């Protein structure tokens, strides 16, 4: 997924790496006033999230979903395809809104 996209384009408004000392990566790929997308890698084992995944958070609904395995691969493919069109933040938010029906996990502040 692309990061550091120029202002006015969909992508990262900020990028964060956490947990690298443990061999785990958590990258904020996208952050708008409506949505946040995190990518996780290096977590789990061969049976549990072997390739990590993506967490999509809807800030307005205060709900989220975690995509892993084939769902994560499809999400990444769809994002890469969308990014090839150089979408605006509004267009990227509209794309993420398509996942709203799947977001059943309430957001919890830590």
C-alpha positions as CSV (number, residue, x, y, z in Angstrom):
1,X,0.0,0.0,0.0
2,X,1.3,3.5,-0.7
3,X,2.3,5.8,2.0
4,X,3.2,9.5,2.1
5,X,0.9,10.5,-0.8
6,X,0.9,14.2,-1.7
7,X,-1.8,16.4,0.1
8,X,-5.2,16.2,-1.5
9,X,-4.7,12.5,-2.5
10,X,-5.8,9.4,-0.8
11,X,-3.1,7.7,1.2
12,X,-1.4,8.4,4.5
13,X,-1.9,11.6,6.3
14,X,0.6,10.1,8.7
15,X,2.6,6.9,9.0
16,X,3.6,5.2,12.2
17,X,5.7,2.1,13.0
18,X,5.3,0.5,16.4
19,X,6.5,-2.7,17.9
20,X,9.6,-3.0,15.7
21,X,11.7,-4.0,18.7
22,X,9.5,-7.2,19.0
23,X,9.8,-7.9,15.3
24,X,6.2,-6.8,14.7
25,X,5.1,-3.9,12.5
26,X,2.0,-1.8,12.8
27,X,1.9,0.8,10.1
28,X,-0.8,3.5,9.8
29,X,-1.5,3.5,6.1
30,X,-4.4,5.9,6.0
31,X,-5.9,8.4,8.4
32,X,-8.7,10.8,7.6
33,X,-11.4,12.4,9.7
34,X,-13.6,9.5,8.9
35,X,-11.4,6.4,8.6
36,X,-8.1,4.9,9.7
37,X,-6.4,1.9,8.2
38,X,-3.6,0.0,10.0
39,X,-1.4,-2.7,8.5
40,X,-0.1,-5.4,10.8
41,X,2.8,-7.8,9.8
42,X,5.0,-10.2,11.6
43,X,2.2,-11.3,14.0
44,X,0.9,-14.8,14.7
45,X,2.3,-18.0,13.5
46,X,1.6,-20.4,10.6
47,X,-2.0,-20.9,11.9
48,X,-2.9,-17.5,13.3
49,X,-2.7,-14.4,11.0
50,X,0.5,-15.7,9.3
51,X,0.8,-12.7,7.0
52,X,-0.7,-10.1,9.4
53,X,-3.7,-8.1,8.1
54,X,-5.5,-4.8,7.9
55,X,-7.6,-3.1,10.5
56,X,-10.2,-0.6,9.1
57,X,-11.7,1.8,11.6
58,X,-14.8,3.9,10.9
59,X,-14.4,6.9,13.3
60,X,-18.0,8.1,13.0
61,X,-19.6,4.7,13.6
62,X,-16.9,3.8,16.2
63,X,-16.7,0.3,14.6
64,X,-13.8,-1.6,13.1
65,X,-13.0,-4.8,11.2
66,X,-9.8,-6.8,10.9
67,X,-9.1,-8.4,7.6
68,X,-6.5,-11.3,7.3
69,X,-5.7,-14.1,4.9
70,X,-7.6,-14.0,1.6
71,X,-9.7,-11.0,2.8
72,X,-6.5,-9.0,3.4
73,X,-5.1,-10.0,0.0
74,X,-8.3,-8.9,-1.7
75,X,-8.3,-5.6,0.2
76,X,-4.7,-4.9,-0.7
77,X,-5.4,-5.7,-4.4
78,X,-8.5,-3.4,-4.4
79,X,-6.6,-0.6,-2.7
80,X,-3.7,-0.9,-5.2
81,X,-6.2,-0.8,-8.1
82,X,-7.9,2.3,-6.6
83,X,-4.6,4.0,-5.9
84,X,-3.7,3.7,-9.6
85,X,-6.5,6.2,-10.3
86,X,-5.0,8.7,-7.9
87,X,-8.2,9.1,-5.8
88,X,-9.0,12.1,-3.6
89,X,-9.5,11.6,0.2
90,X,-13.2,11.7,-0.4
91,X,-13.0,8.9,-3.0
92,X,-10.8,6.8,-0.7
93,X,-13.2,7.3,2.2
94,X,-16.1,6.3,-0.1
95,X,-14.2,3.1,-0.9
96,X,-13.6,2.3,2.8
97,X,-17.3,3.0,3.5
98,X,-18.1,-0.1,1.4
99,X,-16.7,-2.1,4.4
100,X,-19.1,-0.4,6.9
101,X,-21.6,-3.3,6.8
102,X,-18.8,-5.7,7.9
103,X,-17.7,-3.5,10.8
104,X,-19.3,-5.1,13.8
105,X,-16.5,-4.8,16.4
106,X,-16.9,-1.6,18.6
107,X,-13.8,0.6,18.9
108,X,-12.3,0.7,22.3
109,X,-10.0,3.4,23.4
110,X,-6.8,2.2,25.1
